């Protein structure tokens, strides 16, 4: 009879997720868990006992997750958020793609207080002093809370940080880190991984070294951007992660080798040889998992190998699906935060997809269907986590997975042997095998259509689509074609319901840092964009990095109306990049004779020569636009000039109100107190709006009491950058809007709104 490990794993994972996202006190959860455990043993009916066991697994995982969340919050609260000198021991050292070092430091405290937290300290590449795992260091800087992703596709520091026990991060400038004691703690596996990094970088060219290091221990720090893009486009990033292939291969080799040796001894002839051989193999497997840094995919493979190797010792038959359930259940209970880690989710989903197709006996057919099954299950998870879709990966992996199985073995074996023998010739053989796999991956990535950005599905839809994918793979493997059709139709229905949007104008405020960028999508599909972000230094381009990816996710390839509220870089520069990439029908600007107004106009004309350019005062008044109305309320000087010559650009911002029936949204650019007063005198009766973007990023010079009263806003949005040096939004402005009964949103905190 199969064990209940798999359903209990699912239940525990949902319980852990609930404990992490819902703020529930730990003490009542502990009490409920104890009661459920006692009831499970007290009840005699099999059905009642099964229900109680499921409830107990859910409660236990929820309790463990709530405990982990509260403990992490407590540790993070001890970390000061002002400049401090931290003392601690380096647990691990990793490299970024620009050769900076990321140190995981077990911090004992600062010079004047005890902290007891784990910090991720980034050290620039300019620091040449060597820092090894186990060294005690002092580092000066400002620690910050781990930031969540502000929009789909961005890396989320907060969730993996919680899963891996990291409480805060800090950037230590050159000269602000010093080693105070070498080898203060024992860290053999982390030091060995760092040694392997240095040895391969010394023996092989960068491209080969990066591939070898990724295949051996899952470290991708030596890969360049082009290599990363190859695997991303092919939907084959899993080939660079330590997974079941490496762990299973190691387990088989170790067990067979140790069994052959043990059976040749007198101890082996006593009948205990197989037990000893399995124990040696397990020790080697977990040493390898520790060498890789305990990534979720390697932990999962190690736990499954443990369950399979240990089953005969208890006179049980090893089943891969049961091993997966035991591994997942143990991981969730020991580290419930793992359910937030993308590596954990993708790794277990892929193996579930493989298990769903395990009944096919024909080897070639089994390989093809299993690869497609694993890809189908991970597809909605990847869409949810990254806002990306690469269905071509289903085809790619049918070819790449068997090729990887064949090519990774010599790549890993010769790469490791070359590193141990310090022989570039031996390591070169492994590197050539890895390059051959990369060439095949690149060919498939170039042959098939590119990766697409999409609107990420909701959490509920993602779970439903994963269930459909599992059912689809299961039905195909068993040739139940009616079930295949039913499940496919169910998946289409789930996607359609999830994509359904209510009528009206969709307004999306994008997190472009300290700047503004908003996209209005009208009911007939027409699109208006107001501002596009930008930086005063021009080093970062939110138009390319944020606005254009959002437009691609929404399937927008034309802008009906582009509005530049005023010619400042944090509003204008991103718009210029958008205008160069996408056709624009109309451009609206204030009438100021400013360089950035001209820059955006030139960008629009370069891509769209027939675009219409309109400025104030001709813009003032009401415009009918694709079923809605747009009121341009300012600047409106009494003498009917284009702008107020005596005022600066902020107070000459275009003030735009968009109405769909009785529902209105007000976008006042960066108007400050004087500009707001002028708008009140010119158009007080047209300022009423349900949604208001706070002027000038919520500065204390804007959002006057009279202006806030005139809008009657229900929702107010601040467009600010994370940790901005201006202190926006000002607390007085926050308090003022709250006193009016408005809900407040901030791109620095809420991300994409």
Residue pairs with C-beta under 8 A, 6 or more apart in sequence:
2 319
2 321
2 322
3 322
3 325
3 326
4 50
4 53
4 325
5 322
5 324
5 325
5 326
5 328
5 329
6 321
6 322
6 324
6 325
6 328
7 54
7 325
8 53
8 54
8 57
8 325
8 329
9 324
9 325
9 326
9 328
9 329
9 332
11 54
11 57
11 58
11 61
12 57
12 58
12 60
12 61
12 328
12 329
12 332
12 333
13 61
13 328
13 332
13 339
14 58
14 61
15 57
15 58
15 59
15 60
15 61
15 62
15 65
16 61
16 62
16 64
16 65
16 332
16 336
16 337
16 338
16 339
17 65
17 339
17 340
18 24
18 58
18 62
18 65
19 29
19 61
19 62
19 63
19 64
19 65
19 66
19 68
19 69
19 336
20 65
20 66
20 68
20 69
20 162
20 336
20 337
20 339
20 340
24 62
24 66
25 66
26 63
26 66
26 67
26 70
29 59
29 62
29 63
29 66
30 63
32 59
32 63
33 56
33 59
33 60
33 63
36 52
36 55
36 56
36 59
37 56
39 52
40 49
40 52
40 53
40 56
43 49
43 52
57 329
60 333
61 332
61 333
61 336
64 332
64 333
64 336
65 336
65 337
65 339
68 162
68 335
68 336
68 337
69 162
69 337
72 162
72 165
72 167
72 337
75 115
75 116
75 117
75 118
75 167
76 117
76 145
76 167
76 168
78 114
78 115
78 116
78 117
79 107
79 115
79 117
79 119
79 143
79 167
79 168
80 110
80 113
80 115
80 143
81 142
81 143
81 144
81 145
82 142
83 140
83 141
83 142
84 110
84 111
84 140
84 141
84 142
84 143
85 110
85 111
85 138
85 139
85 140
86 105
86 107
86 109
86 110
86 115
86 119
86 121
86 138
86 139
86 140
86 141
86 143
86 170
87 107
87 108
87 109
87 110
87 111
87 136
87 137
87 138
87 180
88 105
88 106
88 107
88 108
88 119
88 136
88 137
89 105
89 106
89 108
89 134
89 135
89 136
89 137
89 184
89 185
90 103
90 104
90 105
90 106
90 131
90 132
90 133
90 134
90 135
90 136
90 137
90 187
91 104
91 105
91 106
91 118
91 133
91 187
91 190
92 103
92 104
92 133
92 187
92 190
92 293
93 101
93 102
93 103
93 104
93 131
93 132
93 133
93 190
93 194
94 101
94 102
94 104
94 219
94 221
94 293
95 101
95 102
95 197
95 219
95 221
95 222
96 102
96 122
96 221
97 221
97 223
97 224
97 225
98 125
99 125
100 122
100 123
100 124
100 125
101 122
101 123
101 125
101 127
101 131
102 120
102 121
102 122
102 123
103 120
103 121
103 122
103 123
103 131
103 137
103 139
104 118
104 119
104 120
104 121
104 166
105 118
105 119
105 120
105 121
105 137
105 139
106 118
107 115
107 116
107 117
107 118
107 119
108 114
108 115
108 116
109 115
109 116
117 167
117 168
118 165
118 166
118 167
119 143
119 166
119 167
119 168
119 169
119 170
120 146
120 161
120 166
120 168
120 169
120 170
121 139
121 141
121 169
121 170
121 171
121 172
121 177
122 169
122 170
122 171
122 172
123 131
123 139
123 172
123 177
124 172
124 173
124 174
126 174
127 174
127 175
127 177
129 177
129 178
129 179
131 137
131 177
131 179
132 182
132 183
132 187
132 191
132 194
133 187
133 190
133 191
133 194
134 183
134 184
134 185
134 186
134 187
134 190
134 191
135 179
135 181
135 182
135 183
135 184
136 179
136 180
136 181
136 184
136 185
137 177
137 178
137 179
137 180
138 177
138 178
138 180
139 170
139 172
139 176
139 177
139 178
140 172
140 176
140 177
141 170
141 171
141 172
141 173
141 176
142 170
143 168
143 169
143 170
144 168
144 169
144 170
144 723
145 158
145 168
146 157
146 158
146 161
146 162
146 166
146 167
146 168
146 169
147 157
147 158
147 722
148 156
148 157
148 158
148 159
148 751
149 155
149 156
149 157
149 751
150 511
150 722
150 747
150 748
150 751
150 752
151 387
151 510
151 511
151 546
151 550
151 751
151 752
152 386
152 387
152 455
152 456
152 553
152 752
153 386
153 387
153 388
153 453
153 549
157 169
159 337
159 340
159 341
160 166
160 340
160 341
160 342
161 167
161 169
162 337
162 340
163 296
163 335
163 337
163 338
163 339
163 340
163 341
163 344
164 337
164 341
165 337
189 287
189 290
189 291
189 293
190 293
192 291
193 217
193 219
193 291
193 292
193 293
196 213
196 216
196 217
196 419
197 213
197 219
197 221
197 222
199 419
199 422
200 209
200 212
200 213
200 216
200 222
200 415
200 419
200 427
201 209
201 213
201 222
203 209
203 418
203 419
203 422
203 423
203 424
203 427
204 212
204 424
204 427
204 428
204 431
205 431
206 222
206 224
207 224
207 227
207 435
208 427
208 428
208 431
208 432
208 434
208 435
209 222
209 431
210 220
210 221
210 222
210 223
210 224
210 227
211 223
211 227
211 240
211 411
211 431
211 434
211 435
211 437
211 438
212 411
212 415
212 427
212 430
212 431
212 434
213 219
213 220
213 221
213 222
214 220
214 222
214 223
214 240
214 241
215 240
215 246
215 408
215 411
215 412
215 415
215 434
216 412
216 415
216 416
217 242
217 291
217 292
217 293
218 240
218 241
218 242
218 292
218 293
218 295
218 297
218 298
219 293
220 228
220 240
223 240
227 438
230 438
230 441
230 442
230 445
231 237
231 239
231 240
231 441
231 445
232 390
232 451
233 390
233 445
233 450
233 451
234 390
234 392
234 393
234 396
234 400
234 441
234 442
234 444
234 445
234 448
235 375
235 382
235 390
235 392
235 393
235 394
235 396
235 397
235 451
236 393
236 396
236 397
236 400
236 441
238 297
238 346
238 350
239 400
239 404
239 408
239 437
239 441
241 295
241 297
241 343
241 347
242 289
242 292
242 295
242 297
242 298
242 301
243 297
243 298
243 301
243 347
244 300
244 301
244 304
244 351
245 404
245 405
245 408
246 288
246 298
246 301
246 408
246 412
247 285
247 288
247 289
247 298
247 301
247 302
247 304
247 305
248 301
248 305
249 409
249 412
250 284
250 285
250 288
251 281
251 282
251 284
251 285
251 305
251 309
254 280
254 281
254 284
254 285
255 277
255 278
255 280
255 281
255 309
258 276
258 277
258 280
258 281
259 273
259 274
259 277
262 268
262 273
262 276
262 277
262 280
263 269
263 273
265 273
267 273
267 276
268 276
274 312
275 313
278 309
278 310
278 312
278 313
281 305
281 309
282 305
282 306
282 309
282 310
285 302
285 305
285 306
286 302
286 306
288 298
288 302
289 298
289 299
289 301
289 302
292 298
295 343
296 331
296 338
296 341
296 343
296 344
296 347
297 343
297 344
297 346
297 347
299 327
299 331
300 324
300 327
300 328
300 331
300 344
300 347
300 348
300 351
303 323
303 326
303 327
303 328
303 330
303 331
304 320
304 323
304 324
304 326
304 327
304 351
305 323
306 327
307 318
307 322
307 323
307 326
307 327
308 318
308 320
308 323
309 318
311 317
311 318
311 323
312 318
320 355
320 358
321 355
321 358
324 348
324 351
324 352
324 355
328 348
331 338
331 344
332 338
332 339
338 344
339 345
342 385
342 386
345 381
345 385
346 378
346 381
346 382
346 385
349 374
349 377
349 378
349 381
349 466
350 374
350 377
350 378
351 374
352 377
352 470
353 370
353 373
353 374
353 375
353 376
353 377
353 378
353 469
353 470
353 473
354 370
354 373
354 374
356 373
356 377
356 470
356 473
356 474
356 477
357 366
357 369
357 370
357 373
357 473
357 474
357 476
357 477
358 366
358 370
358 477
359 477
359 478
360 366
360 369
360 370
360 477
367 398
367 401
367 402
368 398
369 473
369 476
369 477
371 394
371 397
371 398
371 401
372 394
372 397
372 398
372 473
373 469
373 473
373 476
373 477
374 397
375 393
375 394
375 397
376 394
376 469
376 472
376 473
377 466
377 469
377 470
377 473
379 389
379 391
379 393
379 394
379 465
379 469
380 457
380 461
380 462
380 465
380 466
380 469
381 462
381 466
382 388
382 389
382 390
383 389
383 454
383 456
383 457
383 462
384 456
384 457
384 459
384 462
385 456
386 456
387 453
387 454
387 455
387 456
387 553
388 451
388 452
388 453
388 454
389 451
389 452
389 453
389 454
390 451
390 452
392 444
392 448
392 449
395 444
395 448
396 441
396 444
396 445
396 448
399 440
399 444
400 437
400 440
400 441
400 444
403 437
403 440
404 437
407 433
407 434
407 436
407 437
408 433
408 434
408 437
410 429
410 430
410 433
411 430
411 431
411 433
411 434
411 437
412 430
413 430
414 426
414 427
414 429
414 430
414 431
414 433
415 427
415 430
415 431
415 434
416 430
417 423
417 426
417 427
417 430
418 424
418 425
418 426
418 427
418 428
418 429
418 430
419 427
452 552
453 549
453 552
453 553
454 553
455 499
455 553
455 554
456 553
457 465
457 495
457 498
458 498
461 494
461 495
461 497
461 498
464 494
465 491
465 494
465 495
468 487
468 488
468 490
468 491
468 494
469 491
471 483
471 487
472 484
472 487
472 488
472 491
475 481
475 483
475 484
475 487
476 484
503 523
504 523
504 660
504 663
505 520
505 521
505 522
505 523
505 628
505 658
505 660
505 663
505 665
506 520
506 521
507 518
507 519
507 520
507 521
507 658
507 665
507 691
508 518
508 519
508 521
508 550
508 752
508 753
509 517
509 518
509 693
509 717
509 719
509 745
509 747
509 752
509 753
510 517
510 518
510 519
510 533
510 542
510 546
510 547
510 550
510 747
510 752
511 546
511 747
511 748
511 751
511 752
512 532
512 533
512 534
512 542
512 546
512 547
512 570
512 574
512 719
512 747
513 533
513 535
513 540
513 542
513 570
513 721
513 722
513 724
514 535
514 570
514 697
514 720
514 721
514 724
514 726
514 728
515 531
515 533
515 534
515 535
515 542
515 569
515 570
515 571
515 574
515 719
515 721
516 530
516 531
516 533
516 565
516 570
516 571
516 669
516 670
516 693
516 697
516 719
517 529
517 530
517 531
517 532
517 533
517 542
517 543
517 546
517 547
517 574
517 719
518 529
518 530
518 531
518 667
518 693
519 527
519 528
519 529
519 547
519 550
519 551
519 554
519 556
520 527
520 528
520 529
520 530
520 658
520 665
521 527
521 554
521 556
522 528
522 625
522 626
522 627
522 628
522 660
523 626
523 627
523 660
524 626
524 627
526 560
526 561
526 625
526 626
527 551
527 556
527 558
527 559
527 560
527 561
528 559
528 560
528 561
528 562
528 563
528 625
528 630
528 658
529 547
529 559
529 561
529 562
529 563
529 575
529 578
530 563
530 565
530 656
530 667
531 563
531 564
531 565
531 571
531 572
531 574
531 575
531 669
532 542
532 543
532 547
532 571
532 572
532 573
532 574
532 575
532 576
532 577
532 578
533 542
533 543
533 546
533 547
533 570
533 571
533 573
533 574
534 541
534 542
534 543
534 569
534 570
534 571
534 572
534 573
534 574
534 575
535 541
535 542
535 569
535 570
535 573
536 569
536 570
538 569
538 573
541 573
541 574
541 577
542 573
542 574
543 573
543 574
543 575
543 576
543 577
543 578
544 574
544 577
546 574
547 574
547 577
547 578
548 577
548 578
548 581
548 582
550 752
551 557
551 578
551 582
556 582
557 582
557 583
558 582
558 583
558 584
558 585
559 578
559 579
559 582
559 583
559 584
559 585
560 585
560 586
560 625
560 626
561 585
561 586
561 587
561 588
561 625
562 575
562 578
562 579
562 584
562 586
562 587
562 588
562 600
562 604
563 587
563 588
563 589
563 654
563 656
564 571
564 572
564 575
564 587
564 588
564 589
564 590
564 596
564 597
564 600
564 654
565 571
565 590
565 653
565 654
565 656
565 667
565 669
565 670
566 590
566 592
566 649
566 650
566 652
566 653
566 654
566 669
566 670
567 589
567 590
567 592
567 594
567 595
567 596
567 597
567 600
567 649
568 596
568 649
568 650
568 670
569 596
571 669
571 670
572 596
572 597
572 599
572 600
573 596
573 599
575 600
575 603
576 599
576 600
576 603
577 603
579 587
579 600
579 603
579 604
579 606
579 607
579 608
580 603
580 606
580 607
581 607
582 607
583 607
583 608
583 611
584 604
584 607
584 608
584 611
585 608
585 611
585 612
586 611
586 612
586 613
586 614
587 600
587 601
587 604
587 611
587 612
587 613
587 614
588 614
588 615
588 619
588 632
588 654
589 597
589 600
589 601
589 613
589 614
589 615
589 654
590 597
590 615
590 616
590 635
590 642
590 643
590 652
590 653
590 654
591 615
591 616
591 617
591 635
591 641
591 642
591 643
592 642
592 643
592 649
592 652
594 649
601 613
604 611
604 613
605 611
615 642
616 632
616 635
616 636
616 642
616 643
616 654
617 636
617 640
617 641
617 642
619 632
619 654
620 632
620 633
620 636
621 631
621 632
622 629
622 630
622 631
623 629
623 630
623 631
623 632
627 660
628 658
628 659
628 660
629 658
629 659
630 656
630 657
630 658
630 659
631 656
631 657
631 659
631 683
631 686
632 654
632 655
632 656
633 655
633 656
633 657
633 679
633 682
633 683
633 686
633 687
634 653
634 654
634 655
634 668
634 671
634 675
634 678
634 679
634 682
634 683
635 642
635 643
635 644
635 651
635 652
635 653
635 654
635 655
635 675
635 678
636 678
636 679
636 682
636 683
637 643
637 644
643 652
644 651
644 652
644 678
647 674
647 675
649 670
650 669
650 670
650 671
650 672
650 675
650 696
651 671
651 672
651 674
651 675
651 678
652 675
653 668
653 669
653 670
653 671
653 675
653 695
654 669
655 666
655 667
655 668
655 669
655 671
655 675
655 679
655 683
656 666
656 667
656 668
656 669
657 664
657 665
657 666
657 667
657 686
657 687
657 689
658 664
658 665
658 667
659 665
663 690
664 688
664 689
664 690
664 691
665 689
665 690
665 691
665 692
665 693
666 687
666 689
666 691
666 692
666 693
666 711
666 713
667 693
668 675
668 676
668 679
668 692
668 693
668 695
669 695
670 695
670 696
670 697
670 702
671 679
671 695
671 696
671 702
672 695
672 696
672 699
672 701
672 702
673 701
673 702
673 704
675 695
676 695
676 702
676 703
676 704
676 706
676 707
677 704
677 706
677 707
679 687
679 707
680 687
680 706
680 707
680 710
684 710
687 707
687 710
687 711
688 710
688 711
688 712
689 711
689 712
689 713
690 713
690 714
690 715
691 713
691 714
691 715
691 716
691 717
692 711
692 713
692 715
692 716
692 717
692 742
693 716
693 717
693 719
694 702
694 703
694 716
694 717
694 718
694 719
694 729
694 733
694 737
695 702
695 703
695 707
696 702
697 718
697 719
697 720
697 724
697 726
697 728
697 729
698 718
698 720
698 728
698 729
698 730
698 733
698 734
698 746
699 726
699 728
699 729
699 730
699 733
700 730
700 732
700 733
702 733
703 733
703 736
703 737
705 736
708 736
708 737
708 740
709 740
712 740
713 737
713 740
713 742
714 741
714 742
714 743
715 742
715 743
715 744
715 745
716 737
716 742
716 743
716 744
716 745
717 744
717 745
717 746
717 747
717 753
718 728
718 729
718 744
718 745
718 746
718 747
718 748
719 747
720 728
720 729
720 746
720 747
720 748
721 728
721 748
722 748
723 748
724 748
729 746
734 744
737 744
738 744
745 753
747 753
